[in-house]
Amino acid sequence: MSIATADAAPPAEADDPTPVLLTVEEAARCLRIGRTTCFALIRTGELESIDIGRLRRVPADAPAQYLARRRAAQRAA
């Protein structure tokens, strides 16, 4: 076994149940909001997203972080 092989991460399984990135539609479903509202949150920077080529993806933990910020802001008000 070479050193490069030992240090490399194992390949991701095709049926891995935990996604790293969500589509905008999946993120909208997680938040129980519409696709247009989700894009508006992304546009204003309230919901984190990244571009991969021509694709827009939302990190899997971003909806939970958005919700936590909203809850904290509502408690503070």
All heavy atoms as a GROMACS GRO file, in nm:
protein
  577
    1MET      N    1   0.086  -0.118   0.000
    1MET     CA    2   0.000   0.000   0.000
    1MET      C    3   0.090   0.123   0.000
    1MET      O    4   0.179   0.136   0.080
    1MET     CB    5  -0.089  -0.002   0.124
    1MET     CG    6  -0.180   0.119   0.131
    1MET     SD    7  -0.277   0.130   0.280
    1MET     CE    8  -0.397   0.004   0.256
    2SER      N    9   0.064   0.215  -0.091
    2SER     CA   10   0.144   0.336  -0.098
    2SER      C   11   0.094   0.437   0.004
    2SER      O   12  -0.019   0.429   0.054
    2SER     CB   13   0.139   0.396  -0.238
    2SER     OG   14   0.010   0.448  -0.261
    3ILE      N   15   0.177   0.534   0.034
    3ILE     CA   16   0.140   0.639   0.129
    3ILE      C   17   0.024   0.720   0.077
    3ILE      O   18  -0.067   0.756   0.151
    3ILE     CB   19   0.261   0.730   0.159
    3ILE    CG1   20   0.367   0.649   0.233
    3ILE    CG2   21   0.220   0.851   0.240
    3ILE    CD1   22   0.495   0.722   0.257
    4ALA      N   23   0.022   0.750  -0.054
    4ALA     CA   24  -0.087   0.828  -0.112
    4ALA      C   25  -0.220   0.756  -0.095
    4ALA      O   26  -0.322   0.818  -0.067
    4ALA     CB   27  -0.059   0.855  -0.260
    5THR      N   28  -0.219   0.625  -0.109
    5THR     CA   29  -0.343   0.548  -0.092
    5THR      C   30  -0.387   0.547   0.052
    5THR      O   31  -0.505   0.558   0.082
    5THR     CB   32  -0.322   0.404  -0.142
    5THR    OG1   33  -0.274   0.408  -0.276
    5THR    CG2   34  -0.450   0.325  -0.135
    6ALA      N   35  -0.293   0.538   0.146
    6ALA     CA   36  -0.328   0.532   0.287
    6ALA      C   37  -0.384   0.665   0.336
    6ALA      O   38  -0.470   0.668   0.424
    6ALA     CB   39  -0.204   0.495   0.369
    7ASP      N   40  -0.338   0.778   0.280
    7ASP     CA   41  -0.384   0.908   0.324
    7ASP      C   42  -0.513   0.953   0.258
    7ASP      O   43  -0.578   1.044   0.306
    7ASP     CB   44  -0.276   1.015   0.298
    7ASP     CG   45  -0.156   0.994   0.388
    7ASP    OD1   46  -0.170   0.929   0.494
    7ASP    OD2   47  -0.048   1.043   0.352
    8ALA      N   48  -0.548   0.890   0.148
    8ALA     CA   49  -0.667   0.934   0.074
    8ALA      C   50  -0.792   0.894   0.149
    8ALA      O   51  -0.800   0.789   0.211
    8ALA     CB   52  -0.668   0.873  -0.065
    9ALA      N   53  -0.892   0.980   0.143
    9ALA     CA   54  -1.020   0.950   0.206
    9ALA      C   55  -1.090   0.842   0.124
    9ALA      O   56  -1.074   0.836   0.003
    9ALA     CB   57  -1.105   1.075   0.213
   10PRO      N   58  -1.169   0.758   0.190
   10PRO     CA   59  -1.240   0.655   0.114
   10PRO      C   60  -1.342   0.721   0.022
   10PRO      O   61  -1.396   0.827   0.055
   10PRO     CB   62  -1.308   0.572   0.222
   10PRO     CG   63  -1.312   0.659   0.343
   10PRO     CD   64  -1.196   0.752   0.332
   11PRO      N   65  -1.369   0.660  -0.091
   11PRO     CA   66  -1.467   0.719  -0.184
   11PRO      C   67  -1.606   0.722  -0.120
   11PRO      O   68  -1.641   0.634  -0.041
   11PRO     CB   69  -1.463   0.627  -0.305
   11PRO     CG   70  -1.406   0.499  -0.254
   11PRO     CD   71  -1.315   0.535  -0.140
   12ALA      N   72  -1.682   0.825  -0.152
   12ALA     CA   73  -1.817   0.838  -0.098
   12ALA      C   74  -1.905   0.728  -0.158
   12ALA      O   75  -1.896   0.697  -0.276
   12ALA     CB   76  -1.874   0.974  -0.130
   13GLU      N   77  -1.987   0.671  -0.075
   13GLU     CA   78  -2.080   0.568  -0.120
   13GLU      C   79  -2.193   0.634  -0.200
   13GLU      O   80  -2.239   0.742  -0.167
   13GLU     CB   81  -2.139   0.493  -0.001
   13GLU     CG   82  -2.036   0.415   0.078
   13GLU     CD   83  -1.982   0.297   0.000
   13GLU    OE1   84  -2.059   0.234  -0.075
   13GLU    OE2   85  -1.863   0.269   0.015
   14ALA      N   86  -2.238   0.569  -0.302
   14ALA     CA   87  -2.346   0.623  -0.385
   14ALA      C   88  -2.477   0.630  -0.307
   14ALA      O   89  -2.559   0.717  -0.331
   14ALA     CB   90  -2.364   0.537  -0.509
   15ASP      N   91  -2.495   0.542  -0.210
   15ASP     CA   92  -2.618   0.541  -0.131
   15ASP      C   93  -2.599   0.602   0.007
   15ASP      O   94  -2.672   0.573   0.100
   15ASP     CB   95  -2.673   0.399  -0.120
   15ASP     CG   96  -2.572   0.303  -0.056
   15ASP    OD1   97  -2.455   0.340  -0.042
   15ASP    OD2   98  -2.612   0.191  -0.022
   16ASP      N   99  -2.500   0.692   0.022
   16ASP     CA  100  -2.473   0.760   0.148
   16ASP      C  101  -2.596   0.843   0.187
   16ASP      O  102  -2.638   0.930   0.112
   16ASP     CB  103  -2.350   0.850   0.134
   16ASP     CG  104  -2.308   0.912   0.267
   16ASP    OD1  105  -2.365   0.875   0.371
   16ASP    OD2  106  -2.218   0.997   0.265
   17PRO      N  107  -2.656   0.817   0.303
   17PRO     CA  108  -2.781   0.885   0.338
   17PRO      C  109  -2.765   1.030   0.383
   17PRO      O  110  -2.864   1.101   0.394
   17PRO     CB  111  -2.834   0.800   0.453
   17PRO     CG  112  -2.713   0.742   0.515
   17PRO     CD  113  -2.616   0.720   0.402
   18THR      N  114  -2.645   1.077   0.410
   18THR     CA  115  -2.627   1.214   0.457
   18THR      C  116  -2.564   1.300   0.348
   18THR      O  117  -2.445   1.293   0.323
   18THR     CB  118  -2.538   1.218   0.583
   18THR    OG1  119  -2.418   1.146   0.556
   18THR    CG2  120  -2.607   1.157   0.701
   19PRO      N  121  -2.644   1.384   0.282
   19PRO     CA  122  -2.589   1.470   0.177
   19PRO      C  123  -2.508   1.583   0.237
   19PRO      O  124  -2.536   1.630   0.348
   19PRO     CB  125  -2.713   1.523   0.106
   19PRO     CG  126  -2.820   1.520   0.211
   19PRO     CD  127  -2.788   1.401   0.298
   20VAL      N  128  -2.407   1.626   0.165
   20VAL     CA  129  -2.325   1.739   0.207
   20VAL      C  130  -2.385   1.868   0.154
   20VAL      O  131  -2.382   1.970   0.222
   20VAL     CB  132  -2.180   1.721   0.156
   20VAL    CG1  133  -2.096   1.841   0.190
   20VAL    CG2  134  -2.120   1.594   0.213
   21LEU      N  135  -2.440   1.862   0.035
   21LEU     CA  136  -2.502   1.978  -0.028
   21LEU      C  137  -2.645   1.948  -0.066
   21LEU      O  138  -2.678   1.834  -0.102
   21LEU     CB  139  -2.424   2.017  -0.155
   21LEU     CG  140  -2.280   2.060  -0.135
   21LEU    CD1  141  -2.211   2.076  -0.270
   21LEU    CD2  142  -2.273   2.189  -0.056
   22LEU      N  143  -2.730   2.049  -0.058
   22LEU     CA  144  -2.869   2.036  -0.096
   22LEU      C  145  -2.897   2.124  -0.218
   22LEU      O  146  -2.833   2.227  -0.235
   22LEU     CB  147  -2.960   2.084   0.018
   22LEU     CG  148  -2.943   2.020   0.154
   22LEU    CD1  149  -3.028   2.094   0.258
   22LEU    CD2  150  -2.980   1.874   0.150
   23THR      N  151  -2.993   2.084  -0.298
   23THR     CA  152  -3.040   2.174  -0.402
   23THR      C  153  -3.122   2.283  -0.333
   23THR      O  154  -3.162   2.269  -0.216
   23THR     CB  155  -3.129   2.100  -0.505
   23THR    OG1  156  -3.246   2.054  -0.439
   23THR    CG2  157  -3.055   1.984  -0.569
   24VAL      N  158  -3.151   2.389  -0.403
   24VAL     CA  159  -3.233   2.496  -0.346
   24VAL      C  160  -3.372   2.441  -0.312
   24VAL      O  161  -3.429   2.474  -0.207
   24VAL     CB  162  -3.242   2.616  -0.442
   24VAL    CG1  163  -3.338   2.721  -0.390
   24VAL    CG2  164  -3.103   2.676  -0.463
   25GLU      N  165  -3.425   2.355  -0.395
   25GLU     CA  166  -3.555   2.295  -0.370
   25GLU      C  167  -3.553   2.211  -0.244
   25GLU      O  168  -3.648   2.214  -0.164
   25GLU     CB  169  -3.600   2.211  -0.491
   25GLU     CG  170  -3.635   2.293  -0.613
   25GLU     CD  171  -3.513   2.340  -0.693
   25GLU    OE1  172  -3.398   2.296  -0.664
   25GLU    OE2  173  -3.532   2.420  -0.784
   26GLU      N  174  -3.447   2.132  -0.223
   26GLU     CA  175  -3.436   2.051  -0.102
   26GLU      C  176  -3.424   2.138   0.022
   26GLU      O  177  -3.485   2.108   0.125
   26GLU     CB  178  -3.316   1.957  -0.113
   26GLU     CG  179  -3.333   1.847  -0.214
   26GLU     CD  180  -3.205   1.770  -0.243
   26GLU    OE1  181  -3.095   1.825  -0.220
   26GLU    OE2  182  -3.217   1.655  -0.288
   27ALA      N  183  -3.347   2.246   0.013
   27ALA     CA  184  -3.334   2.338   0.126
   27ALA      C  185  -3.468   2.404   0.156
   27ALA      O  186  -3.505   2.420   0.274
   27ALA     CB  187  -3.228   2.444   0.096
   28ALA      N  188  -3.542   2.439   0.053
   28ALA     CA  189  -3.674   2.499   0.072
   28ALA      C  190  -3.768   2.401   0.142
   28ALA      O  191  -3.842   2.439   0.233
   28ALA     CB  192  -3.732   2.542  -0.063
   29ARG      N  193  -3.763   2.274   0.102
   29ARG     CA  194  -3.846   2.173   0.169
   29ARG      C  195  -3.807   2.157   0.315
   29ARG      O  196  -3.893   2.141   0.400
   29ARG     CB  197  -3.836   2.039   0.096
   29ARG     CG  198  -3.928   2.028  -0.023
   29ARG     CD  199  -3.942   1.884  -0.069
   29ARG     NE  200  -3.814   1.825  -0.104
   29ARG     CZ  201  -3.765   1.817  -0.227
   29ARG    NH1  202  -3.835   1.864  -0.328
   29ARG    NH2  203  -3.648   1.762  -0.251
   30CYS      N  204  -3.676   2.161   0.344
   30CYS     CA  205  -3.630   2.151   0.483
   30CYS      C  206  -3.688   2.264   0.569
   30CYS      O  207  -3.725   2.243   0.684
   30CYS     CB  208  -3.478   2.158   0.491
   30CYS     SG  209  -3.393   2.013   0.433
   31LEU      N  210  -3.693   2.383   0.511
   31LEU     CA  211  -3.742   2.500   0.584
   31LEU      C  212  -3.893   2.517   0.572
   31LEU      O  213  -3.951   2.607   0.633
   31LEU     CB  214  -3.672   2.626   0.531
   31LEU     CG  215  -3.523   2.636   0.563
   31LEU    CD1  216  -3.460   2.750   0.484
   31LEU    CD2  217  -3.502   2.654   0.712
   32ARG      N  218  -3.957   2.432   0.491
   32ARG     CA  219  -4.102   2.441   0.466
   32ARG      C  220  -4.140   2.577   0.410
   32ARG      O  221  -4.237   2.639   0.452
   32ARG     CB  222  -4.182   2.413   0.593
   32ARG     CG  223  -4.154   2.281   0.662
   32ARG     CD  224  -4.197   2.165   0.573
   32ARG     NE  225  -4.204   2.039   0.646
   32ARG     CZ  226  -4.106   1.950   0.653
   32ARG    NH1  227  -3.991   1.974   0.593
   32ARG    NH2  228  -4.122   1.839   0.718
   33ILE      N  229  -4.060   2.623   0.313
   33ILE     CA  230  -4.087   2.748   0.243
   33ILE      C  231  -4.086   2.720   0.094
   33ILE      O  232  -4.044   2.612   0.050
   33ILE     CB  233  -3.983   2.858   0.277
   33ILE    CG1  234  -3.842   2.815   0.238
   33ILE    CG2  235  -3.991   2.895   0.424
   33ILE    CD1  236  -3.736   2.922   0.256
   34GLY      N  237  -4.127   2.816   0.016
   34GLY     CA  238  -4.128   2.800  -0.128
   34GLY      C  239  -3.990   2.822  -0.188
   34GLY      O  240  -3.900   2.880  -0.127
   35ARG      N  241  -3.975   2.774  -0.309
   35ARG     CA  242  -3.849   2.785  -0.384
   35ARG      C  243  -3.811   2.932  -0.405
   35ARG      O  244  -3.696   2.969  -0.387
   35ARG     CB  245  -3.867   2.713  -0.517
   35ARG     CG  246  -3.751   2.712  -0.608
   35ARG     CD  247  -3.788   2.632  -0.734
   35ARG     NE  248  -3.686   2.647  -0.834
   35ARG     CZ  249  -3.682   2.744  -0.925
   35ARG    NH1  250  -3.776   2.834  -0.928
   35ARG    NH2  251  -3.584   2.750  -1.012
   36THR      N  252  -3.908   3.016  -0.440
   36THR     CA  253  -3.882   3.157  -0.464
   36THR      C  254  -3.835   3.225  -0.336
   36THR      O  255  -3.741   3.306  -0.338
   36THR     CB  256  -4.008   3.226  -0.519
   36THR    OG1  257  -4.048   3.157  -0.638
   36THR    CG2  258  -3.982   3.371  -0.550
   37THR      N  259  -3.898   3.195  -0.223
   37THR     CA  260  -3.857   3.251  -0.095
   37THR      C  261  -3.716   3.205  -0.059
   37THR      O  262  -3.635   3.284  -0.009
   37THR     CB  263  -3.956   3.211   0.016
   37THR    OG1  264  -4.086   3.254  -0.021
   37THR    CG2  265  -3.918   3.272   0.149
   38CYS      N  266  -3.685   3.081  -0.088
   38CYS     CA  267  -3.551   3.028  -0.061
   38CYS      C  268  -3.447   3.102  -0.145
   38CYS      O  269  -3.341   3.141  -0.093
   38CYS     CB  270  -3.548   2.879  -0.089
   38CYS     SG  271  -3.402   2.795  -0.022
   39PHE      N  272  -3.476   3.126  -0.271
   39PHE     CA  273  -3.384   3.202  -0.355
   39PHE      C  274  -3.369   3.345  -0.302
   39PHE      O  275  -3.260   3.403  -0.306
   39PHE     CB  276  -3.430   3.205  -0.501
   39PHE     CG  277  -3.378   3.089  -0.582
   39PHE    CD1  278  -3.464   2.991  -0.627
   39PHE    CD2  279  -3.243   3.078  -0.613
   39PHE    CE1  280  -3.417   2.884  -0.702
   39PHE    CE2  281  -3.194   2.972  -0.688
   39PHE     CZ  282  -3.282   2.875  -0.732
   40ALA      N  283  -3.476   3.403  -0.250
   40ALA     CA  284  -3.469   3.539  -0.194
   40ALA      C  285  -3.378   3.540  -0.071
   40ALA      O  286  -3.299   3.634  -0.053
   40ALA     CB  287  -3.608   3.589  -0.157
   41LEU      N  288  -3.386   3.439   0.013
   41LEU     CA  289  -3.298   3.430   0.131
   41LEU      C  290  -3.152   3.415   0.088
   41LEU      O  291  -3.062   3.472   0.150
   41LEU     CB  292  -3.338   3.312   0.220
   41LEU     CG  293  -3.472   3.324   0.291
   41LEU    CD1  294  -3.506   3.193   0.361
   41LEU    CD2  295  -3.470   3.440   0.389
   42ILE      N  296  -3.129   3.340  -0.017
   42ILE     CA  297  -2.994   3.323  -0.071
   42ILE      C  298  -2.943   3.456  -0.126
   42ILE      O  299  -2.831   3.497  -0.100
   42ILE     CB  300  -2.991   3.213  -0.178
   42ILE    CG1  301  -3.011   3.076  -0.112
   42ILE    CG2  302  -2.862   3.217  -0.259
   42ILE    CD1  303  -3.037   2.963  -0.209
   43ARG      N  304  -3.028   3.525  -0.201
   43ARG     CA  305  -2.990   3.653  -0.263
   43ARG      C  306  -2.951   3.756  -0.158
   43ARG      O  307  -2.858   3.833  -0.177
   43ARG     CB  308  -3.104   3.703  -0.351
   43ARG     CG  309  -3.069   3.819  -0.440
   43ARG     CD  310  -3.176   3.856  -0.542
   43ARG     NE  311  -3.315   3.827  -0.510
   43ARG     CZ  312  -3.383   3.717  -0.547
   43ARG    NH1  313  -3.324   3.624  -0.618
   43ARG    NH2  314  -3.509   3.700  -0.515
   44THR      N  315  -3.023   3.760  -0.045
   44THR     CA  316  -2.994   3.857   0.061
   44THR      C  317  -2.881   3.812   0.152
   44THR      O  318  -2.838   3.888   0.238
   44THR     CB  319  -3.120   3.884   0.147
   44THR    OG1  320  -3.161   3.761   0.208
   44THR    CG2  321  -3.231   3.944   0.064
   45GLY      N  322  -2.834   3.689   0.135
   45GLY     CA  323  -2.724   3.639   0.217
   45GLY      C  324  -2.769   3.579   0.349
   45GLY      O  325  -2.686   3.538   0.430
   46GLU      N  326  -2.899   3.570   0.371
   46GLU     CA  327  -2.949   3.511   0.495
   46GLU      C  328  -2.931   3.360   0.499
   46GLU      O  329  -2.917   3.301   0.606
   46GLU     CB  330  -3.096   3.545   0.515
   46GLU     CG  331  -3.122   3.692   0.536
   46GLU     CD  332  -3.269   3.719   0.555
   46GLU    OE1  333  -3.322   3.684   0.662
   46GLU    OE2  334  -3.330   3.774   0.461
   47LEU      N  335  -2.934   3.297   0.382
   47LEU     CA  336  -2.914   3.153   0.371
   47LEU      C  337  -2.788   3.130   0.288
   47LEU      O  338  -2.779   3.177   0.175
   47LEU     CB  339  -3.035   3.086   0.305
   47LEU     CG  340  -3.030   2.935   0.292
   47LEU    CD1  341  -3.024   2.868   0.429
   47LEU    CD2  342  -3.152   2.884   0.215
   48GLU      N  343  -2.694   3.060   0.346
   48GLU     CA  344  -2.566   3.036   0.279
   48GLU      C  345  -2.584   2.944   0.159
   48GLU      O  346  -2.662   2.849   0.163
   48GLU     CB  347  -2.470   2.970   0.378
   48GLU     CG  348  -2.334   2.937   0.320
   48GLU     CD  349  -2.246   2.858   0.416
   48GLU    OE1  350  -2.289   2.828   0.528
   48GLU    OE2  351  -2.135   2.825   0.375
   49SER      N  352  -2.512   2.975   0.053
   49SER     CA  353  -2.511   2.888  -0.065
   49SER      C  354  -2.378   2.904  -0.136
   49SER      O  355  -2.304   2.999  -0.111
   49SER     CB  356  -2.626   2.922  -0.159
   49SER     OG  357  -2.602   3.045  -0.223
   50ILE      N  358  -2.351   2.811  -0.225
   50ILE     CA  359  -2.229   2.816  -0.304
   50ILE      C  360  -2.263   2.784  -0.450
   50ILE      O  361  -2.364   2.721  -0.478
   50ILE     CB  362  -2.121   2.719  -0.253
   50ILE    CG1  363  -2.170   2.575  -0.258
   50ILE    CG2  364  -2.076   2.755  -0.113
   50ILE    CD1  365  -2.062   2.473  -0.230
   51ASP      N  366  -2.179   2.832  -0.539
   51ASP     CA  367  -2.190   2.800  -0.681
   51ASP      C  368  -2.093   2.689  -0.713
   51ASP      O  369  -1.977   2.692  -0.671
   51ASP     CB  370  -2.155   2.920  -0.769
   51ASP     CG  371  -2.260   3.029  -0.763
   51ASP    OD1  372  -2.378   2.996  -0.752
   51ASP    OD2  373  -2.221   3.147  -0.771
   52ILE      N  374  -2.140   2.592  -0.787
   52ILE     CA  375  -2.054   2.488  -0.842
   52ILE      C  376  -2.083   2.487  -0.991
   52ILE      O  377  -2.186   2.435  -1.034
   52ILE     CB  378  -2.082   2.350  -0.779
   52ILE    CG1  379  -2.058   2.355  -0.628
   52ILE    CG2  380  -1.994   2.244  -0.845
   52ILE    CD1  381  -2.089   2.226  -0.556
   53GLY      N  382  -1.996   2.551  -1.065
   53GLY     CA  383  -2.023   2.569  -1.207
   53GLY      C  384  -2.147   2.655  -1.223
   53GLY      O  385  -2.154   2.765  -1.171
   54ARG      N  386  -2.247   2.603  -1.291
   54ARG     CA  387  -2.372   2.676  -1.309
   54ARG      C  388  -2.477   2.637  -1.206
   54ARG      O  389  -2.591   2.681  -1.212
   54ARG     CB  390  -2.426   2.650  -1.449
   54ARG     CG  391  -2.338   2.711  -1.557
   54ARG     CD  392  -2.393   2.682  -1.692
   54ARG     NE  393  -2.534   2.720  -1.698
   54ARG     CZ  394  -2.593   2.773  -1.803
   54ARG    NH1  395  -2.524   2.794  -1.911
   54ARG    NH2  396  -2.720   2.803  -1.801
   55LEU      N  397  -2.439   2.552  -1.111
   55LEU     CA  398  -2.532   2.503  -1.011
   55LEU      C  399  -2.525   2.585  -0.883
   55LEU      O  400  -2.418   2.631  -0.843
   55LEU     CB  401  -2.503   2.356  -0.976
   55LEU     CG  402  -2.505   2.257  -1.092
   55LEU    CD1  403  -2.458   2.121  -1.045
   55LEU    CD2  404  -2.643   2.250  -1.152
   56ARG      N  405  -2.636   2.601  -0.816
   56ARG     CA  406  -2.643   2.667  -0.686
   56ARG      C  407  -2.675   2.558  -0.584
   56ARG      O  408  -2.771   2.484  -0.599
   56ARG     CB  409  -2.754   2.772  -0.687
   56ARG     CG  410  -2.786   2.835  -0.555
   56ARG     CD  411  -2.684   2.930  -0.505
   56ARG     NE  412  -2.660   3.038  -0.600
   56ARG     CZ  413  -2.572   3.134  -0.576
   56ARG    NH1  414  -2.502   3.135  -0.466
   56ARG    NH2  415  -2.552   3.228  -0.665
   57ARG      N  416  -2.591   2.544  -0.483
   57ARG     CA  417  -2.612   2.442  -0.380
   57ARG      C  418  -2.608   2.506  -0.243
   57ARG      O  419  -2.536   2.605  -0.219
   57ARG     CB  420  -2.507   2.331  -0.389
   57ARG     CG  421  -2.516   2.248  -0.515
   57ARG     CD  422  -2.645   2.167  -0.517
   57ARG     NE  423  -2.657   2.083  -0.633
   57ARG     CZ  424  -2.738   2.106  -0.734
   57ARG    NH1  425  -2.812   2.214  -0.738
   57ARG    NH2  426  -2.746   2.022  -0.834
   58VAL      N  427  -2.681   2.448  -0.149
   58VAL     CA  428  -2.689   2.496  -0.012
   58VAL      C  429  -2.623   2.391   0.077
   58VAL      O  430  -2.661   2.272   0.071
   58VAL     CB  431  -2.836   2.517   0.029
   58VAL    CG1  432  -2.847   2.559   0.174
   58VAL    CG2  433  -2.904   2.618  -0.062
   59PRO      N  434  -2.523   2.428   0.158
   59PRO     CA  435  -2.465   2.330   0.250
   59PRO      C  436  -2.574   2.269   0.339
   59PRO      O  437  -2.669   2.339   0.379
   59PRO     CB  438  -2.366   2.413   0.332
   59PRO     CG  439  -2.331   2.528   0.243
   59PRO     CD  440  -2.457   2.558   0.167
   60ALA      N  441  -2.562   2.142   0.368
   60ALA     CA  442  -2.666   2.070   0.441
   60ALA      C  443  -2.694   2.131   0.579
   60ALA      O  444  -2.806   2.123   0.628
   60ALA     CB  445  -2.628   1.923   0.455
   61ASP      N  446  -2.594   2.194   0.640
   61ASP     CA  447  -2.616   2.253   0.772
   61ASP      C  448  -2.667   2.397   0.767
   61ASP      O  449  -2.706   2.453   0.869
   61ASP     CB  450  -2.489   2.247   0.856
   61ASP     CG  451  -2.373   2.324   0.793
   61ASP    OD1  452  -2.376   2.351   0.672
   61ASP    OD2  453  -2.279   2.357   0.867
   62ALA      N  454  -2.674   2.457   0.650
   62ALA     CA  455  -2.715   2.597   0.636
   62ALA      C  456  -2.860   2.623   0.677
   62ALA      O  457  -2.887   2.723   0.744
   62ALA     CB  458  -2.689   2.648   0.495
   63PRO      N  459  -2.957   2.536   0.642
   63PRO     CA  460  -3.094   2.563   0.688
   63PRO      C  461  -3.105   2.566   0.841
   63PRO      O  462  -3.173   2.651   0.897
   63PRO     CB  463  -3.176   2.448   0.628
   63PRO     CG  464  -3.100   2.411   0.505
   63PRO     CD  465  -2.956   2.427   0.544
   64ALA      N  466  -3.037   2.475   0.909
   64ALA     CA  467  -3.040   2.473   1.056
   64ALA      C  468  -2.975   2.598   1.114
   64ALA      O  469  -3.023   2.655   1.213
   64ALA     CB  470  -2.972   2.347   1.109
   65GLN      N  471  -2.864   2.644   1.053
   65GLN     CA  472  -2.799   2.766   1.100
   65GLN      C  473  -2.888   2.887   1.080
   65GLN      O  474  -2.896   2.974   1.166
   65GLN     CB  475  -2.666   2.786   1.028
   65GLN     CG  476  -2.560   2.685   1.066
   65GLN     CD  477  -2.435   2.699   0.981
   65GLN    OE1  478  -2.431   2.777   0.885
   65GLN    NE2  479  -2.333   2.623   1.014
   66TYR      N  480  -2.956   2.894   0.966
   66TYR     CA  481  -3.049   3.004   0.939
   66TYR      C  482  -3.160   3.005   1.044
   66TYR      O  483  -3.192   3.109   1.101
   66TYR     CB  484  -3.109   2.989   0.799
   66TYR     CG  485  -3.227   3.079   0.775
   66TYR    CD1  486  -3.210   3.216   0.756
   66TYR    CD2  487  -3.356   3.028   0.774
   66TYR    CE1  488  -3.320   3.299   0.736
   66TYR    CE2  489  -3.465   3.110   0.754
   66TYR     CZ  490  -3.446   3.246   0.735
   66TYR     OH  491  -3.553   3.327   0.716
   67LEU      N  492  -3.216   2.889   1.072
   67LEU     CA  493  -3.323   2.879   1.170
   67LEU      C  494  -3.274   2.920   1.309
   67LEU      O  495  -3.343   2.991   1.382
   67LEU     CB  496  -3.378   2.737   1.172
   67LEU     CG  497  -3.492   2.710   1.270
   67LEU    CD1  498  -3.610   2.800   1.240
   67LEU    CD2  499  -3.532   2.564   1.265
   68ALA      N  500  -3.154   2.878   1.346
   68ALA     CA  501  -3.100   2.915   1.477
   68ALA      C  502  -3.082   3.066   1.489
   68ALA      O  503  -3.112   3.125   1.594
   68ALA     CB  504  -2.966   2.843   1.499
   69ARG      N  505  -3.034   3.131   1.381
   69ARG     CA  506  -3.019   3.277   1.383
   69ARG      C  507  -3.154   3.345   1.396
   69ARG      O  508  -3.170   3.442   1.471
   69ARG     CB  509  -2.947   3.325   1.257
   69ARG     CG  510  -2.798   3.298   1.258
   69ARG     CD  511  -2.727   3.372   1.146
   69ARG     NE  512  -2.786   3.349   1.014
   69ARG     CZ  513  -2.753   3.249   0.934
   69ARG    NH1  514  -2.664   3.160   0.971
   69ARG    NH2  515  -2.810   3.237   0.814
   70ARG      N  516  -3.254   3.295   1.324
   70ARG     CA  517  -3.389   3.354   1.331
   70ARG      C  518  -3.448   3.338   1.470
   70ARG      O  519  -3.509   3.431   1.522
   70ARG     CB  520  -3.481   3.287   1.228
   70ARG     CG  521  -3.456   3.324   1.084
   70ARG     CD  522  -3.486   3.469   1.055
   70ARG     NE  523  -3.620   3.506   1.091
   70ARG     CZ  524  -3.718   3.537   1.007
   70ARG    NH1  525  -3.694   3.536   0.879
   70ARG    NH2  526  -3.837   3.570   1.050
   71ARG      N  527  -3.429   3.221   1.530
   71ARG     CA  528  -3.483   3.198   1.664
   71ARG      C  529  -3.415   3.287   1.767
   71ARG      O  530  -3.480   3.342   1.856
   71ARG     CB  531  -3.467   3.051   1.703
   71ARG     CG  532  -3.556   2.960   1.620
   71ARG     CD  533  -3.537   2.817   1.654
   71ARG     NE  534  -3.602   2.790   1.782
   71ARG     CZ  535  -3.596   2.674   1.844
   71ARG    NH1  536  -3.526   2.576   1.793
   71ARG    NH2  537  -3.660   2.657   1.956
   72ALA      N  538  -3.283   3.303   1.756
   72ALA     CA  539  -3.210   3.389   1.848
   72ALA      C  540  -3.253   3.535   1.833
   72ALA      O  541  -3.271   3.606   1.932
   72ALA     CB  542  -3.059   3.376   1.824
   73ALA      N  543  -3.274   3.579   1.710
   73ALA     CA  544  -3.317   3.716   1.686
   73ALA      C  545  -3.457   3.738   1.741
   73ALA      O  546  -3.487   3.844   1.797
   73ALA     CB  547  -3.313   3.747   1.536
   74GLN      N  548  -3.543   3.638   1.727
   74GLN     CA  549  -3.680   3.653   1.775
   74GLN      C  550  -3.684   3.655   1.928
   74GLN      O  551  -3.760   3.729   1.987
   74GLN     CB  552  -3.766   3.538   1.722
   74GLN     CG  553  -3.913   3.562   1.740
   74GLN     CD  554  -3.996   3.463   1.659
   74GLN    OE1  555  -3.947   3.359   1.618
   74GLN    NE2  556  -4.120   3.497   1.635
   75ARG      N  557  -3.598   3.576   1.993
   75ARG     CA  558  -3.590   3.575   2.139
   75ARG      C  559  -3.538   3.708   2.191
   75ARG      O  560  -3.580   3.757   2.295
   75ARG     CB  561  -3.502   3.463   2.188
   75ARG     CG  562  -3.577   3.333   2.204
   75ARG     CD  563  -3.491   3.227   2.268
   75ARG     NE  564  -3.476   3.122   2.168
   75ARG     CZ  565  -3.363   3.068   2.130
   75ARG    NH1  566  -3.251   3.104   2.184
   75ARG    NH2  567  -3.361   2.974   2.039
   76ALA      N  568  -3.444   3.769   2.116
   76ALA     CA  569  -3.382   3.894   2.160
   76ALA      C  570  -3.479   4.012   2.143
   76ALA      O  571  -3.466   4.114   2.211
   76ALA     CB  572  -3.256   3.921   2.080
   77ALA      N  573  -3.574   3.998   2.053
   77ALA     CA  574  -3.668   4.110   2.027
   77ALA      C  575  -3.773   4.124   2.136
   77ALA      O  576  -3.801   4.046   2.215
   77ALA     CB  577  -3.737   4.088   1.894
   0.00000   0.00000   0.00000
